[in-house]
Amino acid sequence: MTIKLMYITNEKDIAQLAESVGIDIIFVDLEYLGKAERQKSCKSFISDHKIEDVSRIREVISKSKLLVRVNPINPGSKEEIDEVIKRGADIVMLPMFTTADEVKQFIKLVDSRVKVSLLLETAKAVENIDEILLLNGIDEIHLGLNDLHLTMELTFIFESLSNGTVDYVAKKTNSKDIHFGFGGIGRIGEGDLAAKMILAEHYRIDSKMVILSRAFRGNKNFDELVKNNWLKEEILKIRDEEKLLISWDKEQFEKNREKVIEVVTKIIEVKNEESLVHSDA
């Protein structure tokens, strides 16, 4: 079974294209509460998606699932969740939770109408994972590495992959037969930490899903994504790589893991040196 690929967009033509090239989940992102403040120190994109986009994307896709990330639990959660379900979401995702109580509220608000997805991206949620996993009604958990590395005060976004945090959460989640995924992935052949190495880690820990990074869009418009089957070819590169990974043995995955730790360690060293230079300037 191939890993499920998620693509973030609120553009109808892009969503249709993504579906046509085999992307499994179209991702509409409504989260905005507290996000700008949290991520002010990094270059993360802050979504401008609107609730009306849920309906617009629903109209144009049929095979791909529609996932909607709502805001963290707040006084308006019931209204927001009801609205995105009414507009056709297949999966609703809760971000930035810290406790089992927040997750319990979310499950109750969704009320078995669609699938429940948790975006686990806080250090406190990692600490509370056992209590969270006792709850019934969780369909999937995705480990969000960007905010997680901020809340854990790590240096590099993939540090939680090299330090064992991803393995820790994956093992516990998979043991409950809840689908697990983590982070994002860039185009094959690119990335400070090579996309091939990250994909191999997904297979090693039995991850079921990954978000396609902005590298799969860049500054390209719809025509450029279609030209020469650009997006389709990039997705095929991932699927071809997966065909190789299926035949890997335990030793090959372990060697890749060791390489991941080595590369991440070097990246962290460089970033720390750069920080010292800037602080002395």
N, C-alpha and C positions, 0 to 999 in steps of 0.2 A: 504493500500500500504506500502510495506517495504521500509526502507531507502536504498539508493543506496550506495554500498560499493566500495571504490576505493583502488586499490592495486598497489604500486609502484614497478616496476621491468623492467629490460631490458633483462631478460633471457627467451628464448623461451619455455623451458619445464615448468618453473614456471608459465609463463603467461597462458599456456594451462591448467595447473592444477587449477589455480585461476578461469579460466572460467568454468571449469568442476564442481567446488564446489559452483558455483552460485555468484561469485563476478561480479559486474555489469560493472565496469570500470577498465581497465588496464591503468596505468599511467606511461608514459615515461617522464623523467625529464631532459630537456636540459639546464635548467637555471644554469649559472655559474657567470655571470657578477656581481661583487660586493658582491657575497654571502659569500665568505671566510672571507672578511673583516668585514661584518655585523655580522657574527655569531661566531667570534673568541672567544667570552667570554662564549659560551655554547658548548655543545657536539653534536650539530646537524650534521647529515650525509650530506656531500657534494656529490652530485650525480656525477658519472663518465659516465653517459649515453651519447651516441653519436647519431648524426642525423641518421646514418645508422640503429640504433636500431628501429626506427619507422617502417621501411620496414620489418625488421625481425619479429617484433611482429605482424604487420599487416598480415603477411603470415600465422600465426598460430591461430588467433582468429577469430571467426565469430559471436558469440552471444554477447559477451562483447563489449562495446564501447572502442575505443582507444583515450585516452586523452593525449595530449602532452603539457607540460609546456615549453614555449619558454622563451627567455630572456626579460627583460624590454625593452621598446621602445628605440631603438638606431639606428645608421646609417645602420646597417645590418638587421633591422627587416623585411623589405619587402622580402629580399632573404630567410631569415630563415623561415618565415611564408609560403611563396610559396612552399618551399621545403618540409616542414612537411605535408602540405596539399597534395602535389603531391605524397608523400610516404604513404598516406592513413589515416591520422588522422581524427577522427570523431569530435573531440572537440579540440580547441586550447585555452590554458590558458595563460593570461597575468599576471605576477607577479609584485609586487613592484611599482605600479603606485601611483601617488599622486593627479593627477588632471583629470578633465573631458576631457581636451584636449588630454591627452595621451590615454585615453580610446577611444575617437573619432577617433584618428589615427589608433588604433588597429582594431576597427570595420571596418574602411575603407579598411585596408590592408587585412583583412579576406574576405571582400566583399561577404558576404552571402554564401560562399562556404561550410562552416562547422559551427558548433555551436561555439559561443563566450562565454568563461568562464573567469571571472575575479577573481583573487586571491587577495582579499582586505586584505592587511597586513601592512598598514602604518597609523599612526595617522592622517596624512594629508588627506588620502583618506576617513577616517571616517568623518572628518570635511567637506569634499566636497561631501558627499554621496547624498545629494539632487540634486546637479547639475549633478552628474554622472547618477543618475536614470532618468533624463530627456531625456537621449539619447536613441534612438531606436537601436535595434540590439543586446542587451545584453540578452543572454539566461540563464545564471546562475551566481551567485556570491557566492564564497566560502571565508569565513573569516579565514585567516591564523593566528592562535593564537601565533605561535612562534615568527615570525618577528614582529607581532603586539605588543606583550608584550615588545619587545626590543625597538621599536620606541616610545612606550608610557611610557617607563622607568618604567615598572611594575616589581614586584618581582618574580611572579610565572606565568607560561604560561596560567593557567586557571583563572587568576585574572580578565580578561576581561569578563569572563562568570559570575563571582560573582558580578562584579561592574556595570552590566547593559549594557555594551557596545555591547555584542552579541545580547541581546534583542533589543536594539536600532536599530542596522543595520538590524536584521531579520524582525522587524515589517515594516520598510520602504521598504525593498526588496520584502517581501511577498505581500505588498499592490499593487505592480506593476506587480504581477503575474510572477515574475522572480524567478526561483528556487534558494533557499538559502541553504547553508550548512556551517558548521564550524569545524575547528580543526581536530584532529585525535582521535582515540580511541584505547585503548589497549585491551587485552584479558579479557573476563568476569572473574571476581574474582581477578583481579590484578589492580595495579595503586595506586599512592599516593592519587589521587581522583578516587574512584572506577569507573570502566568502566560502571557498571550498572547505576550509578548516572548520568554519562555523557550522556548515551543513553536516559535516561528519559528526560533530558534537551532538547535533539534533538526533542523528540516528543512534549514536552511542547510548544516549539516555532515554530513548524512546519518546522523543518529542513528536507531537502530531501536527503542529502548526507554527508558522512564522510569518511576520509582517514583512512585506517587501518595502525596502527603504525608498527614500526619494530618488535614489540613483536610477530607479526604474521609470522615472518621469523626467527628472532634471528640469531643464528649461524648455523641453520639447512640447510643442502643441500637438493637437490630435493628428494632423497631417504628417508630422514628423515621426510620431509613434507608429503610424501605419506604413510609412515609406520603407521599402525594402523589408517589410515585416519585422521592424526593429524590436517591438515589444515581444512579439511571438518568438523571435530568435533568442531573446534573453531568457524567456521562460523555458524554452527547449534546452538551453544550456544547463539550467537547474535540473530538469528532468533527466537529462543524459548523465549528469553527475550522480543523481540518485541511483541510476541503474548500476553504476560501479559500486556504490556504497552498500547496496543490498548483498553483494558477494564478499564484503570485507569480513575478516575474522576478528576475534577479540584483540589479538596482538596489534593488528593494524589500527584499530580504534584507540588503543592505549598509546601507541606511538604518536598518533595525531594529537591526543590529549596532552602528552608531554610537550609537543611542539607548541600547542596553544599556550600553555603555561610559560614556556620560554619566550615566546613573542610578546605576550602581554606584560611579562616582567620587564622586558627591554623597553616597551612603550612607556610604562610607568616611570622607569628610570629617566628616560628622555624628558617626559613631562615634568618630573620633579626638578630636573636640572634647569629647564626653561623657567620654572616658577622662581627658582633661586636667582636666576639672572634678572628677571623682571623685578623681583623684590629689592635687589641691590641697585637697580638702575635709578 
